Amino acid sequence: MENKTVFVLLAGGKSQRMEFPKGLLAYDKTYWILEQLNRISKTTIKEVFIGLGYDYKMYFEAIPWFEKAQFEALNFQGLKVKIIINKNPEMGSFSTLQTVLKKIETSKNVLLNPIDIPLLNSAALEQLISTDNQIVFPNYEGKNGHPIKIKSSFWNTLLDIDISDKDARLDFQLKKVNPAKISIVEVLDRAILYNLNTKTDWELYLKLTIDN
């Protein structure tokens, strides 16, 4: 059966606390954003949409095929990767999300992850993909994390929200969802709770994953 879920990777922020584009951090002889794509490639996901913003030119310089992927989806390890640029990243991550969602087929479900949260193992990702509900969260020891699976019927409503509205935030919109339409998938990978915002966060993560 065709997988109707696509992956959205958000990397449009300013990275103020990291002082460098998070997706371009070096990870095990590659860039972090390519490592994230590598992890996605080990699942049944076939399409990935990457939302860039503030530092898109730096991404293009470091990974030249990203610039070409603005105009047509390009193959990376079996994934069809499309780059979407948010021309107004100062409006926040929700504006980047809306910019990306506008480019996705309206019937597709979305698995959503920010660049600064490491992707969990492929088996747990498949659990999220196969769980059918309006919203699906991974949960580690009682705490919800990312990536979040959002059904097409839900994310299509996000496109109607005015970006200047005080509720133009995904977390606010998720809180409005009927609990019966939310599923929780228990996982054993605490990566869903990591938030790699600072150099210290990043160095600790490298020690946990590469140095050991």
C-alpha positions as CSV (number, residue, x, y, z in Angstrom):
1,M,0.0,0.0,0.0
2,E,1.3,3.5,-0.9
3,N,2.5,5.5,2.1
4,K,0.4,8.7,2.2
5,T,2.7,10.3,4.7
6,V,5.3,12.9,3.8
7,F,8.0,14.3,6.0
8,V,8.4,18.0,6.8
9,L,11.7,19.1,8.3
10,L,11.7,22.7,9.5
11,A,15.0,24.5,9.4
12,G,14.0,28.1,8.8
13,G,14.9,29.7,12.2
14,K,17.6,32.2,13.1
15,S,19.6,29.8,15.3
16,Q,20.5,32.7,17.6
17,R,21.6,30.6,20.6
18,M,23.6,28.2,18.4
19,E,25.1,31.1,16.4
20,F,25.2,28.9,13.4
21,P,22.6,27.2,11.1
22,K,21.8,24.0,13.0
23,G,21.3,21.9,9.9
24,L,24.9,22.7,8.8
25,L,26.5,21.5,12.0
26,A,29.1,18.7,11.4
27,Y,27.8,15.3,12.4
28,D,29.8,12.1,11.8
29,K,31.5,13.4,8.5
30,T,28.3,14.9,7.2
31,Y,25.9,17.8,7.8
32,W,23.3,17.4,10.5
33,I,20.5,18.0,8.0
34,L,21.8,15.2,5.8
35,E,22.0,12.9,8.8
36,Q,18.3,13.7,9.5
37,L,17.5,12.8,5.9
38,N,19.5,9.6,6.2
39,R,17.4,8.6,9.2
40,I,14.2,9.3,7.3
41,S,15.4,7.2,4.4
42,K,15.4,4.1,6.6
43,T,11.6,4.3,6.9
44,T,8.8,3.9,4.3
45,I,8.6,7.7,3.8
46,K,9.3,8.6,0.2
47,E,8.9,12.4,0.1
48,V,10.5,15.1,2.3
49,F,9.9,18.8,2.2
50,I,12.5,21.0,3.9
51,G,11.5,24.5,5.0
52,L,14.4,27.0,5.0
53,G,14.4,30.6,5.9
54,Y,17.1,32.9,7.4
55,D,20.1,31.0,6.4
56,Y,19.0,29.4,3.1
57,K,22.0,30.9,1.2
58,M,24.4,29.2,3.6
59,Y,22.6,25.9,3.0
60,F,22.9,26.4,-0.8
61,E,26.6,27.1,-0.5
62,A,27.2,24.0,1.7
63,I,24.9,21.6,-0.2
64,P,24.5,22.9,-3.8
65,W,21.8,20.5,-4.8
66,F,19.5,22.1,-2.2
67,E,19.3,25.1,-4.5
68,K,18.2,22.9,-7.5
69,A,15.7,21.1,-5.2
70,Q,13.7,24.4,-5.0
71,F,12.5,23.8,-8.6
72,E,12.1,20.0,-8.7
73,A,12.3,17.2,-6.2
74,L,15.7,15.6,-6.2
75,N,16.7,12.1,-5.1
76,F,18.7,11.6,-1.9
77,Q,19.1,8.0,-0.7
78,G,15.7,7.0,-2.2
79,L,13.9,10.1,-0.9
80,K,12.3,12.8,-3.1
81,V,13.5,16.0,-1.5
82,K,12.0,19.4,-2.2
83,I,13.3,22.6,-0.7
84,I,10.8,25.4,0.2
85,I,12.0,28.9,1.1
86,N,10.1,31.0,3.5
87,K,10.7,34.6,2.3
88,N,9.4,36.0,5.6
89,P,11.1,33.9,8.3
90,E,10.9,36.8,10.8
91,M,7.2,35.9,11.1
92,G,8.2,32.7,13.0
93,S,8.2,29.0,12.6
94,F,4.5,28.8,12.0
95,S,5.0,30.9,8.8
96,T,7.6,28.5,7.6
97,L,5.3,25.6,8.3
98,Q,2.5,27.3,6.4
99,T,4.8,28.0,3.5
100,V,5.8,24.4,3.2
101,L,2.3,23.0,3.7
102,K,1.0,25.0,0.7
103,K,3.3,23.0,-1.5
104,I,2.1,19.6,-0.3
105,E,-0.7,17.6,-1.9
106,T,-3.8,18.2,0.2
107,S,-4.5,14.5,0.8
108,K,-1.2,13.7,2.3
109,N,-0.5,13.2,6.0
110,V,2.5,14.9,7.4
111,L,5.2,13.8,9.9
112,L,6.6,17.1,11.2
113,N,10.0,17.6,12.9
114,P,12.1,20.7,13.7
115,I,15.8,20.5,12.7
116,D,17.0,20.8,16.3
117,I,15.3,17.6,17.5
118,P,17.0,14.3,16.5
119,L,14.9,11.8,14.8
120,L,14.2,8.7,16.8
121,N,14.8,5.1,15.5
122,S,13.2,3.9,12.4
123,A,11.0,1.2,14.1
124,A,9.4,3.9,16.3
125,L,9.0,6.2,13.3
126,E,7.1,3.4,11.5
127,Q,4.8,3.1,14.5
128,L,3.9,6.8,14.2
129,I,3.4,6.5,10.5
130,S,1.1,3.5,10.8
131,T,-1.0,5.0,13.7
132,D,-4.2,6.5,12.3
133,N,-5.7,9.5,14.1
134,Q,-5.9,13.3,13.6
135,I,-2.8,13.8,15.7
136,V,-0.2,11.3,16.7
137,F,2.5,12.1,19.3
138,P,5.5,10.0,20.4
139,N,5.8,9.8,24.2
140,Y,8.8,9.0,26.3
141,E,8.2,8.4,30.0
142,G,5.0,10.5,30.1
143,K,6.3,13.4,27.9
144,N,5.2,14.0,24.3
145,G,7.8,15.0,21.8
146,H,8.6,15.0,18.0
147,P,8.0,14.2,15.3
148,I,4.3,14.8,15.3
149,K,2.1,13.1,12.7
150,I,-0.8,15.3,11.6
151,K,-3.6,14.2,9.3
152,S,-4.4,16.0,6.1
153,S,-7.8,17.1,7.4
154,F,-6.1,18.8,10.3
155,W,-3.1,20.5,8.6
156,N,-5.3,21.9,5.8
157,T,-7.1,24.0,8.4
158,L,-3.7,25.5,9.5
159,L,-3.5,27.3,6.1
160,D,-6.5,29.4,6.9
161,I,-4.9,31.0,10.0
162,D,-3.7,34.6,9.6
163,I,0.0,34.6,10.5
164,S,-0.5,37.8,12.5
165,D,-3.1,36.1,14.7
166,K,-2.0,35.5,18.3
167,D,-3.0,31.8,17.9
168,A,-0.8,31.3,14.8
169,R,1.3,28.7,16.6
170,L,1.2,25.0,16.1
171,D,1.2,24.2,19.9
172,F,-1.8,26.5,20.4
173,Q,-3.7,24.7,17.5
174,L,-2.9,21.3,18.9
175,K,-4.3,22.1,22.3
176,K,-7.7,22.8,20.6
177,V,-7.9,19.2,19.2
178,N,-10.5,16.9,20.8
179,P,-8.5,14.4,22.9
180,A,-10.3,11.5,21.2
181,K,-8.6,12.6,18.0
182,I,-5.1,12.3,19.5
183,S,-3.1,9.1,19.8
184,I,0.0,8.5,21.8
185,V,2.8,6.1,20.8
186,E,5.0,5.0,23.6
187,V,8.7,5.0,22.6
188,L,11.9,3.9,24.3
189,D,14.0,6.6,22.6
190,R,14.5,9.8,24.6
191,A,15.7,11.6,21.5
192,I,12.1,12.9,21.0
193,L,12.7,15.2,24.0
194,Y,16.0,16.6,23.0
195,N,16.2,20.3,21.9
196,L,19.6,21.1,20.4
197,N,19.5,24.9,20.8
198,T,22.9,25.7,22.1
199,K,26.6,24.7,21.5
200,T,26.5,22.9,24.9
201,D,23.4,21.0,23.9
202,W,25.1,20.0,20.7
203,E,28.4,18.9,22.3
204,L,26.5,16.8,24.8
205,Y,24.5,15.1,22.0
206,L,27.7,14.3,20.1
207,K,29.2,12.7,23.2
208,L,26.1,10.6,23.6
209,T,25.8,9.4,20.0
210,I,29.2,9.5,18.3
211,D,31.8,9.4,21.0
212,N,30.3,6.3,22.6
